[in-house]
Amino acid sequence: MTESTNGVPLIRLEGVSKVFYTDEVETHALSEVDLEIRHGEYVAISGPSGCGKSTLLSIMGLLDTPTDGIYLLDGESVAGLKARQRARIRNRQIGFIFQAFNLIGDLTVFENVELPLTYRGMASSERRKRTEEALERVGMAHRMKHFPSQLSGGQQQRVAVARALGGDPSVLLADEPTGNLDSKNGEAVMDLLQAVHQGGATICMVTHDPRFEAHAERVVRLFDGKILDKGHARSG
């Protein structure tokens, strides 16, 4: 999560469009999106439901591909990457935080956070160290032997944040991370992300809630698949 030495944006999208085809209907989810996210930024992508926010995040997270346009990740084009290469980049460079937490029910908190690290062929001692540090960072080390069903929604999302942090990714992509939480737990998760950002992390968060977009340094406004406003950086 370090600043690029050559000033290259961490994420750069140029003319990115996404069209979904169903039967004979074309749905234009994104249209000619240009966007840069720099190392260390905290950016919120805001807009009403159905405006293309999650599609944009999926493309940035290499979970989907654009129909047209260019995506550069840390200066390198991701076009033409094979599925295995994309999976490797997701595992090593991108941390995901989802609205539904996406924890595995029959794994403990510790095992959920450790799991992505096992795909790196990392020594067990290093996996344990990283997992424990990540859980300490989100205040969940004392629950590491519990299962997701034994945790509140807010606690589950904290574990999901720890899982994303464990691999020390270049960027955290958060898709409506407070969507399944009450206002108190939502604010707690926002405070946690703020602390993670202050520790040097780059964060791109999708939200439709003005209360939570206010936590970001910059707000990008999306409507009908188009960027209306790229926002301007402001101090936290």
N, C-alpha and C positions, 0 to 999 in steps of 0.2 A: 504494500500500500504506500509506495514511495512516489514522490514527484518525479515525473519523467525528466531526464536530464536535457533532452533536446526540445522541450516545449511542445511536443506533439500531443494533441488531445488524446485522452484515454479512449473515448468513443467519438467517432465521426460518421455521421450519416449524410449522404448526398443524394438528393432526389429519390429517396426511398418510398416506394409504393407497394401496397399489398392488395391483391384482388382475390377474393374467394369465389369459386365457381360452384354453384349447386344447380343441377338440372340445366336450365337455360337462363339462370339468373346470375348476374355479376354483382357482387357486393364489394365496393371499394372501401376497404377498412382504413387504408392509409393512402395519402396522395401527396407526392412530391415533398416528402419531409426532409428538411435540412436541420441538423442538430449537432452540436458539439458538447461534450461533457469532459471537463478537464480533471486531471488528477487532483484528488482532495476535495472536489466539489460535493455539495449536498443539493441535489436537484429534485424537485417535486414535479411530476407530470400530472396536471389537473384537467378535469373536464367531466361532462355528464356521462352517464352510462351509455355504452355503445359508440363512443366517439373514437375508439381505436387505441386507448391507453394500454390495455393489456396486450394487444397485438404488437404495439411498438416495443413493449418490454420483452415480449417473447422473441422478437427479432434481435434485440440487443443481447439477450441471453443465449442466443444460438439454439433456441428451441423451435424456431421457425425461420424461414428464409423469405426475403423480399421478392416480389414479382419483378420489380425494377429497382435500379439504384445501386449505390455503393455503400458498403459498411466496412470501415476501417477500425480495427481494435488495436489500440496502441501503435497505430501507424501501419498495421499489416491488414491487407484485404482478407476477409473470411470467405470470399466467393470461391467456389470450387473445392472447399475442404470436404473430405470424406466424413461419413458419419462418425467413424472412430476418432478422427482428429477433432471434430466438433465436441465430442463427448470428453475428450482429454482437456480441451480448453475450458469447458464448463466446470470440470472437476477441479482444475488448478487455478483458474483466474476469476471465476464468477461465483458469488455466493447468492443463493436464492432464499427469499423469505416470502411465503405464500399466505394468503388470507386464511386458508384452511389448515395451516400448520404443517400438514403432510408428514407427521411423525408416524413411525411404524409401531402399531399397538403392542406387538409381542416382543419388542425390544425395550430394554431399560433406557432411561434418560442418557446414561453414559454411552450405551451401545448405539443409540440414535445419532449422537454427536460424532462418535468415532467412525461410523460406517463409511462416510465418503472418503476418509483417509485410508481405509483398507484397500481402496482401488488404486492407490499410488504405490503399493509395494513398500510402504513405510514400515520401519521396524516397530515392533509393538511398544517398546519403551518410548519412542518418539510420539506414537499415536496417543498413548496414555497422557504424556506431558501436555500435548496440544489440547486434548479433550478436557483435561482438568482445568487448564488455564482458561479455556473458552467458557466453561461452566462457572468458574470463579468470576469471570468478567461480567456475566449476566446475573450473578447472585443466585445460581441454582446448583452449586456444588453439593449442598447438603441434601439434594433430592436425586443424586445421580443413580441411586439404586431403585428408584421408583419407576413405575410404568406410566405412560401418558394418561391412562384412564384414572390414575390417582392424583392428577394435577388439575388445577383450574385452567380456564382458557388462557388467562394472562401468563400463567407459568409455562404452559405449552408453547406459547409464542416466544417466551424467553429462551426456551430450549431450542426452538427453531432458529433464533438469532445466533445462539451458540454454535449450532451445527454449521451455519453459514460462515461464522468467523473462524472456525477451527482450521480451515484450509488456508487462512491468510490470503483471501482473494484480492484481485485488483479492484473489484467493484462489487458492492452489494446491490442487488436488484430486489426491491420490496414491492409486491403487488397487493395493494390494499391491506397492509399488515395489521390494521386495527379493525378490519371489516367484521370480524366475528367476536369482537370484544365490547364490553360496556365502556362507558366514557372514562371511568376511573382507570381501568386496565389499559385502555387505549392510550391515555396520557402517559401511563407508566412505560409503555413500550416506546412511545415517542421520545420520552426522556432518555431511555436506554439507547436509541438510535442516535440521539444528539450526542451522548457521551462517546459512542463508538466513532462518530464523525470527528469529534474533537481529538480523538486518539489518532487521527490520520486517515480514516477510511473514506473512500469515495462511495457515495450513496445515490442511487436513483430510485425514487419512490413514486408509485402510482397511487393517487388518492382523489376522491371527489369531495373530501371534507375540508372546508376552508380553515378549520381549527388546526388541522394537522399539516396542511401545506405551509402554514406560517412557520413551522419548525425549520424548513429548508432555507438555504441561502438564495435560491433562485427558483422561480415557478414558471414552468413551461405550460402554456394553455393550449389544449387541443380541442378541436370541434369538428365533427364530421370528417375525421381523418386528416385534417390539416392543422398546422401550427398557426395559431392566431397571434401568439406572443411568446417569445423565447425568454422573457424576463430579463432581469439584470441582477448581477451579483450584489448581495448585501451582506454585511457582517452579521454573524449569528447573535 
